[in-house]
Amino acid sequence: MASSTDLQSNYKFKLGNNRLGLWLFLFSDMFIFGGLLVTRAVLLGYTRPDLNQTLGFIVTLILLMSSFFMNRAETHMAHGNQKSFSRNLLVTIILGVIFVLGVVGVEWPLAPFGPGDGAVGAVFYILTSFHALHVLSGVILLVIVYRNSSKGLYSAEKHWPVEAGAIYWHFVDLVWFFIYPALYLIGTPV
């Protein structure tokens, strides 16, 4: 039978590997988004899609607020406050869904071009759809974390899935802060 020291050492080893794996995944994902942003720069130059500026700003604020609540959720879990963790995580999930609906359900239909309308359409739809897919996968991950937390699977000492969800969520939010200016702010509208 394994001693508690052996179990603790094994847990720390697995945790270290999990952290490394997550950061390697995010690093590789960064290259994909970077390539898409370079594509935007090459194809559109100093022009940008003619998009609804107010809507772009609103969805950006929603995503920024979701990051704030995700940070609060993770902090509450690290301090063992399960009730506040759950409440803040639920707000993060709701804001993530609102963001996806705002981009895919509102911005896409309002765009004065389609995905097949040249470089502008291609760049806009590939950047927003790829990012929305990441936000949606983050929402699914956070729903799983929420469900598992309601079963009491996490504690202040052991909550790697919460930490991983928070890191992923902040990464996706950070990526948007490169996409937003590239699509909504830089260049003259075409």
Buried (B, 14 or more C-beta within 10 A) or exposed (E): EEEEEEEEEEEEEEEEEBBEEBEEEBEEBBEEBEEBBEBBBEEBEEBBBEBBEEBBEBBBEBBBBBBBBBBBBBBBBBEEBBEBBBBBBBBBBBBBBBBBBBBBEBBBEEBEBEEEBEBBBBBBBBBBBBBBEBBBEBBEBBBEBBEEBEEEEBEEEEBBBBBBBBBBBBBBBBBBEBBBBBBBEBBEEB
